[in-house]
């Protein structure tokens, strides 16, 4: 299955974001924009939870390629400059939803493995792993990636 049009340009951006430790800022941007997604909301939350668990060093059982694909999908989602600008009422989010759907299908096995890991965690541990602090800076100071 080939990547959606315009998605490939987000892959190097995702690699740079991860290498520079900027994942917390992206996760906050996703959290601010996320409620507008309807049915895609649960998949978005799962990807965000996976990224948080990876950032905190709690979950590393994901390939680099899959992590970059997920981060690129999240970058596409928050980018105001994508195939259909978000400000175009009624259709602005259609390309975002299509790209996120493609990402979910592409990394479905990795997401299923993470979901199984997440489901096996105690509620207390899960709450600590998935809690988004008050600011991206707090997340950076809290636990840098290993």
C-alpha positions in Angstrom: 0.0 0.0 0.0 1.6 3.3 -1.1 1.7 6.3 1.1 -0.9 9.1 0.6 0.1 12.0 -1.6 2.2 14.6 0.2 2.9 12.2 3.2 6.5 11.4 2.2 7.7 14.9 2.9 6.7 14.4 6.6 9.0 11.4 7.1 12.3 13.3 7.3 10.6 15.9 9.5 9.5 13.1 11.9 13.1 11.7 12.0 14.5 15.2 12.8 11.8 15.8 15.4 12.7 12.5 17.2 16.4 13.0 17.0 16.1 16.5 18.4 13.9 15.4 21.3 10.9 17.5 20.2 8.3 14.7 20.5 6.7 16.3 23.6 5.8 19.5 21.6 4.1 17.4 18.9 2.1 15.4 21.5 0.8 18.6 23.0 -0.2 19.9 19.5 -2.0 16.6 18.8 -3.8 16.9 22.2 -5.0 20.4 21.3 -6.3 19.4 17.9 -7.5 15.9 18.5 -11.1 16.3 19.7 -12.3 17.1 16.2 -11.8 13.6 14.8 -14.9 11.6 15.7 -14.4 7.9 15.2 -10.6 8.3 14.5 -10.2 9.7 18.1 -9.4 6.3 19.7 -6.8 5.5 17.1 -5.2 8.9 17.6 -5.2 8.4 21.4 -3.5 5.0 20.9 -0.8 6.5 18.7 -0.3 9.3 21.2 -0.1 6.9 24.1 2.4 4.8 22.3 4.6 7.9 21.6 4.3 8.9 25.3 5.3 5.4 26.5 8.2 5.4 24.0 9.3 8.9 25.1 9.3 7.8 28.8 11.3 4.7 27.9 8.4 2.4 29.1 7.7 0.8 25.7 10.4 0.3 23.1 9.1 -2.8 21.3 8.4 -0.8 18.1 10.5 -0.6 14.9 12.2 2.7 14.1 10.3 2.8 10.8 6.9 2.3 12.4 7.7 5.0 15.1 8.7 7.4 12.3 5.6 6.6 10.3 3.4 7.3 13.4 5.2 10.5 14.2 5.0 11.6 10.5 1.3 10.9 10.6 0.9 13.0 13.7 2.9 15.8 12.1 0.7 15.7 9.1 -2.4 15.9 11.3 -1.2 19.0 13.2 0.3 20.7 10.1 -1.8 23.6 8.7 0.0 23.1 5.4 -1.1 19.7 4.0 -3.0 18.5 1.0 -6.3 20.2 2.1 -5.8 23.2 4.5 -7.7 22.7 7.8 -9.3 26.1 7.6 -11.5 25.0 4.6 -14.7 24.3 6.4 -16.3 20.8 5.9 -13.3 19.3 4.1 -10.2 20.5 5.8 -9.9 17.5 8.0 -10.7 14.9 5.4 -7.0 14.5 4.3 -5.9 14.4 7.9 -8.4 11.5 8.6 -7.3 9.7 5.5 -3.6 9.9 6.4 -4.2 8.8 10.0 -6.3 5.9 8.7 -3.5 4.9 6.3 -0.9 5.1 9.2 -3.1 3.0 11.4 -3.4 0.3 8.7 0.3 0.5 7.9 1.4 0.0 11.5 -1.6 -2.1 12.6 0.6 -5.0 14.0 2.7 -2.6 16.0 -0.3 -0.8 17.4 -1.9 -4.2 18.3 1.3 -5.2 20.2 1.3 -1.9 22.0 -2.4 -2.2 22.9 -1.7 -5.7 24.3 1.2 -4.3 26.4 -0.9 -1.4 27.5 -3.8 -3.6 28.5 -1.5 -5.7 30.7 -0.3 -2.7 32.7 -1.8 -1.9 36.1 -4.1 1.2 36.1 -1.7 3.1 38.3 1.3 2.5 36.0 -0.8 3.2 32.9 -1.9 6.5 34.3 1.7 7.5 35.0 2.8 6.4 31.5 0.0 8.1 29.6 -0.4 11.3 31.7 0.4 14.4 29.7 1.9 17.0 32.0 1.0 20.7 32.0 3.6 21.6 29.3 6.0 20.1 26.8 8.9 21.4 28.9 7.6 19.5 31.9 7.6 16.3 29.9 11.1 17.0 28.6 12.4 17.5 32.2 10.4 14.6 33.6 12.1 11.8 31.7 14.4 12.2 28.8 14.4 9.3 26.2 16.9 6.6 26.9 
